[in-house]
Amino acid sequence: MKTHRNHANYWAFVLHRVSGLALLLFLPAHFYVLALAVEQAATLDMFLSWTEAPLVKLLETGLVILLAAHMTGGLRILAIEFLAWRNWQKSVVAITGGLSLAAGLLFFLNAG
């Protein structure tokens, strides 16, 4: 018998929660940088030059993937709640994962 933790929908749920927590941790840093843009232009310029590093670009790609995963996961939850086609849930999980990775790949190819 399969446990619920071996089900694709369970892992989609976990990814949605983890991506939400990661975005929650990112937002204060993002707001800090936005505040730098308003008050300290020289510090902002220094920070923006730091973001050109390859490791930062890779981390930004991960952030875009998490953002896309969170968005598509939320749309998946809305579809489960409001649509009647429950036998397609595994396909929806695969589609949301594919869209998230595609968004990250597009960002990565344009970021370089």
Backbone as JSON Lines, residues from 0, in Angstrom:
{"i":0,"aa":"M","n":[0.84,-1.19,0.0],"ca":[0.0,0.0,0.0],"c":[0.88,1.25,0.0]}
{"i":1,"aa":"K","n":[0.55,2.2,-0.85],"ca":[1.31,3.44,-0.92],"c":[0.96,4.35,0.24]}
{"i":2,"aa":"T","n":[1.98,4.93,0.81],"ca":[1.71,5.93,1.83],"c":[1.46,7.27,1.14]}
{"i":3,"aa":"H","n":[0.88,8.19,1.88],"ca":[0.58,9.49,1.29],"c":[1.84,10.26,0.94]}
{"i":4,"aa":"R","n":[2.96,9.91,1.54],"ca":[4.2,10.64,1.27],"c":[4.88,10.21,-0.02]}
{"i":5,"aa":"N","n":[4.39,9.16,-0.63],"ca":[4.94,8.74,-1.92],"c":[4.08,9.21,-3.08]}
{"i":6,"aa":"H","n":[3.15,10.08,-2.81],"ca":[2.21,10.55,-3.82],"c":[2.69,11.89,-4.39]}
{"i":7,"aa":"A","n":[2.5,12.08,-5.67],"ca":[2.97,13.32,-6.33],"c":[2.31,14.55,-5.73]}
{"i":8,"aa":"N","n":[1.04,14.45,-5.36],"ca":[0.36,15.61,-4.79],"c":[0.94,16.0,-3.43]}
{"i":9,"aa":"Y","n":[1.42,15.02,-2.67],"ca":[2.05,15.34,-1.39],"c":[3.32,16.15,-1.62]}
{"i":10,"aa":"W","n":[4.13,15.73,-2.58],"ca":[5.38,16.45,-2.85],"c":[5.12,17.82,-3.46]}
{"i":11,"aa":"A","n":[4.02,17.96,-4.21],"ca":[3.64,19.28,-4.71],"c":[3.25,20.18,-3.55]}
{"i":12,"aa":"F","n":[2.55,19.61,-2.56],"ca":[2.18,20.35,-1.35],"c":[3.43,20.81,-0.6]}
{"i":13,"aa":"V","n":[4.39,19.9,-0.43],"ca":[5.63,20.23,0.28],"c":[6.39,21.32,-0.47]}
{"i":14,"aa":"L","n":[6.5,21.2,-1.78],"ca":[7.2,22.21,-2.57],"c":[6.52,23.57,-2.46]}
{"i":15,"aa":"H","n":[5.19,23.57,-2.44],"ca":[4.46,24.83,-2.31],"c":[4.75,25.48,-0.97]}
{"i":16,"aa":"R","n":[4.78,24.69,0.1],"ca":[5.07,25.24,1.43],"c":[6.52,25.72,1.54]}
{"i":17,"aa":"V","n":[7.47,24.94,1.05],"ca":[8.88,25.31,1.12],"c":[9.16,26.55,0.28]}
{"i":18,"aa":"S","n":[8.56,26.62,-0.9],"ca":[8.76,27.81,-1.73],"c":[8.16,29.04,-1.07]}
{"i":19,"aa":"G","n":[7.03,28.88,-0.4],"ca":[6.45,30.01,0.32],"c":[7.34,30.49,1.45]}
{"i":20,"aa":"L","n":[7.93,29.56,2.18],"ca":[8.85,29.94,3.26],"c":[10.11,30.61,2.72]}
{"i":21,"aa":"A","n":[10.64,30.09,1.62],"ca":[11.83,30.71,1.02],"c":[11.53,32.13,0.54]}
{"i":22,"aa":"L","n":[10.37,32.32,-0.05],"ca":[10.0,33.67,-0.49],"c":[9.78,34.59,0.71]}
{"i":23,"aa":"L","n":[9.25,34.04,1.78],"ca":[9.07,34.83,3.01],"c":[10.41,35.3,3.55]}
{"i":24,"aa":"L","n":[11.43,34.46,3.47],"ca":[12.76,34.85,3.94],"c":[13.43,35.84,2.99]}
{"i":25,"aa":"F","n":[13.1,35.77,1.71],"ca":[13.7,36.66,0.72],"c":[13.13,38.08,0.79]}
{"i":26,"aa":"L","n":[11.85,38.2,1.09],"ca":[11.19,39.51,1.01],"c":[11.83,40.6,1.87]}
{"i":27,"aa":"P","n":[12.23,40.34,3.12],"ca":[12.87,41.43,3.88],"c":[14.14,41.95,3.22]}
{"i":28,"aa":"A","n":[14.95,41.06,2.66],"ca":[16.16,41.5,1.96],"c":[15.8,42.32,0.72]}
{"i":29,"aa":"H","n":[14.77,41.9,0.03],"ca":[14.32,42.63,-1.16],"c":[13.84,44.04,-0.79]}
{"i":30,"aa":"F","n":[13.07,44.13,0.28],"ca":[12.58,45.45,0.71],"c":[13.73,46.33,1.19]}
{"i":31,"aa":"Y","n":[14.75,45.73,1.8],"ca":[15.92,46.49,2.23],"c":[16.63,47.1,1.02]}
{"i":32,"aa":"V","n":[16.79,46.31,-0.03],"ca":[17.45,46.81,-1.23],"c":[16.61,47.9,-1.89]}
{"i":33,"aa":"L","n":[15.3,47.74,-1.87],"ca":[14.44,48.8,-2.41],"c":[14.58,50.09,-1.6]}
{"i":34,"aa":"A","n":[14.73,49.95,-0.29],"ca":[14.94,51.14,0.55],"c":[16.28,51.8,0.23]}
{"i":35,"aa":"L","n":[17.29,51.0,-0.1],"ca":[18.58,51.57,-0.51],"c":[18.43,52.42,-1.76]}
{"i":36,"aa":"A","n":[17.57,51.99,-2.66],"ca":[17.37,52.74,-3.9],"c":[16.83,54.13,-3.62]}
{"i":37,"aa":"V","n":[16.07,54.26,-2.55],"ca":[15.47,55.56,-2.22],"c":[16.45,56.44,-1.46]}
{"i":38,"aa":"E","n":[17.22,55.86,-0.53],"ca":[18.0,56.67,0.4],"c":[19.5,56.7,0.15]}
{"i":39,"aa":"Q","n":[20.08,55.58,-0.31],"ca":[21.54,55.49,-0.41],"c":[21.93,54.95,-1.78]}
{"i":40,"aa":"A","n":[22.03,55.82,-2.73],"ca":[22.3,55.41,-4.11],"c":[23.67,54.75,-4.26]}
{"i":41,"aa":"A","n":[24.68,55.23,-3.54],"ca":[26.02,54.64,-3.67],"c":[26.04,53.21,-3.14]}
{"i":42,"aa":"T","n":[25.37,52.98,-2.03],"ca":[25.3,51.62,-1.48],"c":[24.52,50.71,-2.41]}
{"i":43,"aa":"L","n":[23.47,51.23,-3.01],"ca":[22.7,50.44,-3.97],"c":[23.56,50.06,-5.16]}
{"i":44,"aa":"D","n":[24.36,50.99,-5.67],"ca":[25.23,50.69,-6.81],"c":[26.25,49.61,-6.45]}
{"i":45,"aa":"M","n":[26.78,49.65,-5.23],"ca":[27.71,48.62,-4.78],"c":[27.01,47.26,-4.71]}
{"i":46,"aa":"F","n":[25.8,47.26,-4.2],"ca":[25.04,46.01,-4.1],"c":[24.72,45.47,-5.49]}
{"i":47,"aa":"L","n":[24.32,46.33,-6.4],"ca":[23.99,45.88,-7.75],"c":[25.2,45.34,-8.49]}
{"i":48,"aa":"S","n":[26.39,45.88,-8.22],"ca":[27.59,45.32,-8.84],"c":[27.9,43.94,-8.28]}
{"i":49,"aa":"W","n":[27.56,43.72,-7.01],"ca":[27.74,42.4,-6.39],"c":[26.82,41.37,-7.02]}
{"i":50,"aa":"T","n":[25.65,41.79,-7.47],"ca":[24.7,40.84,-8.04],"c":[25.11,40.33,-9.42]}
{"i":51,"aa":"E","n":[26.18,40.86,-9.99],"ca":[26.66,40.37,-11.28],"c":[27.5,39.1,-11.15]}
{"i":52,"aa":"A","n":[27.79,38.67,-9.93],"ca":[28.59,37.46,-9.71],"c":[27.82,36.22,-10.2]}
{"i":53,"aa":"P","n":[28.52,35.23,-10.76],"ca":[27.84,34.04,-11.28],"c":[27.05,33.28,-10.21]}
{"i":54,"aa":"L","n":[27.57,33.21,-8.99],"ca":[26.84,32.51,-7.94],"c":[25.52,33.2,-7.63]}
{"i":55,"aa":"V","n":[25.53,34.52,-7.63],"ca":[24.31,35.28,-7.37],"c":[23.31,35.05,-8.5]}
{"i":56,"aa":"K","n":[23.78,35.0,-9.74],"ca":[22.89,34.71,-10.87],"c":[22.25,33.33,-10.73]}
{"i":57,"aa":"L","n":[23.04,32.36,-10.26],"ca":[22.5,31.02,-10.05],"c":[21.46,31.02,-8.93]}
{"i":58,"aa":"L","n":[21.74,31.75,-7.86],"ca":[20.77,31.86,-6.77],"c":[19.5,32.59,-7.22]}
{"i":59,"aa":"E","n":[19.65,33.6,-8.06],"ca":[18.47,34.29,-8.61],"c":[17.63,33.34,-9.45]}
{"i":60,"aa":"T","n":[18.29,32.46,-10.2],"ca":[17.56,31.47,-10.99],"c":[16.77,30.55,-10.08]}
{"i":61,"aa":"G","n":[17.39,30.12,-8.98],"ca":[16.67,29.3,-8.01],"c":[15.48,30.04,-7.42]}
{"i":62,"aa":"L","n":[15.65,31.32,-7.17],"ca":[14.55,32.13,-6.65],"c":[13.41,32.22,-7.66]}
{"i":63,"aa":"V","n":[13.73,32.39,-8.93],"ca":[12.69,32.44,-9.96],"c":[11.97,31.11,-10.05]}
{"i":64,"aa":"I","n":[12.7,30.0,-9.95],"ca":[12.07,28.69,-9.97],"c":[11.14,28.53,-8.78]}
{"i":65,"aa":"L","n":[11.59,28.95,-7.59],"ca":[10.72,28.86,-6.41],"c":[9.49,29.75,-6.55]}
{"i":66,"aa":"L","n":[9.67,30.94,-7.09],"ca":[8.53,31.83,-7.3],"c":[7.54,31.22,-8.28]}
{"i":67,"aa":"A","n":[8.04,30.67,-9.37],"ca":[7.16,30.03,-10.35],"c":[6.49,28.79,-9.77]}
{"i":68,"aa":"A","n":[7.23,28.03,-8.96],"ca":[6.65,26.85,-8.33],"c":[5.55,27.25,-7.36]}
{"i":69,"aa":"H","n":[5.77,28.31,-6.63],"ca":[4.76,28.76,-5.68],"c":[3.51,29.26,-6.42]}
{"i":70,"aa":"M","n":[3.72,30.0,-7.49],"ca":[2.58,30.52,-8.25],"c":[1.8,29.38,-8.91]}
{"i":71,"aa":"T","n":[2.5,28.48,-9.6],"ca":[1.79,27.39,-10.27],"c":[1.2,26.41,-9.27]}
{"i":72,"aa":"G","n":[1.86,26.26,-8.11],"ca":[1.28,25.42,-7.06],"c":[0.0,26.0,-6.52]}
{"i":73,"aa":"G","n":[-0.04,27.32,-6.38],"ca":[-1.27,27.97,-5.94],"c":[-2.38,27.82,-6.96]}
{"i":74,"aa":"L","n":[-2.03,27.94,-8.24],"ca":[-3.03,27.72,-9.29],"c":[-3.52,26.28,-9.29]}
{"i":75,"aa":"R","n":[-2.61,25.34,-8.99],"ca":[-3.0,23.93,-8.9],"c":[-4.0,23.73,-7.77]}
{"i":76,"aa":"I","n":[-3.75,24.37,-6.64],"ca":[-4.68,24.25,-5.51],"c":[-6.04,24.84,-5.87]}
{"i":77,"aa":"L","n":[-6.05,25.99,-6.55],"ca":[-7.32,26.57,-6.98],"c":[-8.06,25.64,-7.94]}
{"i":78,"aa":"A","n":[-7.32,25.0,-8.84],"ca":[-7.96,24.06,-9.77],"c":[-8.55,22.87,-9.03]}
{"i":79,"aa":"I","n":[-7.84,22.36,-8.03],"ca":[-8.36,21.24,-7.25],"c":[-9.63,21.65,-6.51]}
{"i":80,"aa":"E","n":[-9.64,22.86,-5.99],"ca":[-10.79,23.33,-5.22],"c":[-12.02,23.6,-6.09]}
{"i":81,"aa":"F","n":[-11.82,24.16,-7.27],"ca":[-12.96,24.67,-8.02],"c":[-13.3,23.89,-9.29]}
{"i":82,"aa":"L","n":[-12.46,22.98,-9.73],"ca":[-12.74,22.21,-10.93],"c":[-13.04,20.76,-10.57]}
{"i":83,"aa":"A","n":[-13.74,20.07,-11.45],"ca":[-14.21,18.72,-11.13],"c":[-13.28,17.62,-11.64]}
{"i":84,"aa":"W","n":[-12.22,17.91,-12.34],"ca":[-11.41,16.87,-12.95],"c":[-10.3,16.37,-12.03]}
{"i":85,"aa":"R","n":[-10.65,15.75,-10.95],"ca":[-9.69,15.29,-9.95],"c":[-8.8,14.14,-10.43]}
{"i":86,"aa":"N","n":[-9.21,13.4,-11.44],"ca":[-8.37,12.3,-11.91],"c":[-7.16,12.79,-12.72]}
{"i":87,"aa":"W","n":[-7.06,14.09,-12.95],"ca":[-5.94,14.66,-13.68],"c":[-4.91,15.3,-12.76]}
{"i":88,"aa":"Q","n":[-4.98,15.05,-11.48],"ca":[-4.12,15.76,-10.53],"c":[-2.64,15.49,-10.76]}
{"i":89,"aa":"K","n":[-2.28,14.26,-11.08],"ca":[-0.86,13.97,-11.32],"c":[-0.36,14.7,-12.55]}
{"i":90,"aa":"S","n":[-1.2,14.83,-13.55],"ca":[-0.8,15.58,-14.75],"c":[-0.6,17.05,-14.42]}
{"i":91,"aa":"V","n":[-1.46,17.59,-13.57],"ca":[-1.34,19.0,-13.18],"c":[-0.05,19.21,-12.4]}
{"i":92,"aa":"V","n":[0.32,18.26,-11.55],"ca":[1.58,18.36,-10.81],"c":[2.75,18.39,-11.79]}
{"i":93,"aa":"A","n":[2.73,17.54,-12.79],"ca":[3.81,17.51,-13.78],"c":[3.85,18.81,-14.59]}
{"i":94,"aa":"I","n":[2.69,19.33,-14.95],"ca":[2.64,20.58,-15.71],"c":[3.18,21.74,-14.89]}
{"i":95,"aa":"T","n":[2.8,21.82,-13.61],"ca":[3.29,22.92,-12.78],"c":[4.8,22.83,-12.58]}
{"i":96,"aa":"G","n":[5.31,21.61,-12.41],"ca":[6.75,21.45,-12.28],"c":[7.48,21.84,-13.56]}
{"i":97,"aa":"G","n":[6.93,21.43,-14.69],"ca":[7.54,21.78,-15.97],"c":[7.53,23.27,-16.24]}
{"i":98,"aa":"L","n":[6.42,23.93,-15.92],"ca":[6.34,25.38,-16.11],"c":[7.32,26.11,-15.21]}
{"i":99,"aa":"S","n":[7.48,25.63,-13.99],"ca":[8.42,26.26,-13.06],"c":[9.85,26.14,-13.56]}
{"i":100,"aa":"L","n":[10.22,24.95,-14.0],"ca":[11.57,24.77,-14.52],"c":[11.79,25.55,-15.82]}
{"i":101,"aa":"A","n":[10.76,25.63,-16.65],"ca":[10.88,26.41,-17.89],"c":[11.08,27.9,-17.58]}
{"i":102,"aa":"A","n":[10.36,28.41,-16.59],"ca":[10.54,29.82,-16.2],"c":[11.96,30.05,-15.7]}
{"i":103,"aa":"G","n":[12.47,29.12,-14.89],"ca":[13.84,29.25,-14.4],"c":[14.87,29.18,-15.51]}
{"i":104,"aa":"L","n":[14.64,28.29,-16.47],"ca":[15.56,28.17,-17.6],"c":[15.56,29.43,-18.45]}
{"i":105,"aa":"L","n":[14.37,29.97,-18.72],"ca":[14.3,31.22,-19.49],"c":[15.01,32.36,-18.77]}
{"i":106,"aa":"F","n":[14.82,32.44,-17.46],"ca":[15.51,33.48,-16.7],"c":[17.02,33.29,-16.76]}
{"i":107,"aa":"F","n":[17.47,32.04,-16.58],"ca":[18.9,31.76,-16.57],"c":[19.54,32.1,-17.92]}
{"i":108,"aa":"L","n":[18.85,31.78,-19.0],"ca":[19.4,32.06,-20.32],"c":[19.45,33.56,-20.61]}
{"i":109,"aa":"N","n":[18.52,34.32,-20.05],"ca":[18.52,35.77,-20.25],"c":[19.39,36.5,-19.24]}
{"i":110,"aa":"A","n":[19.71,35.86,-18.12],"ca":[20.48,36.53,-17.07],"c":[21.96,36.62,-17.41]}
{"i":111,"aa":"G","n":[22.45,35.74,-18.25],"ca":[23.88,35.7,-18.55],"c":[24.29,36.73,-19.48]}
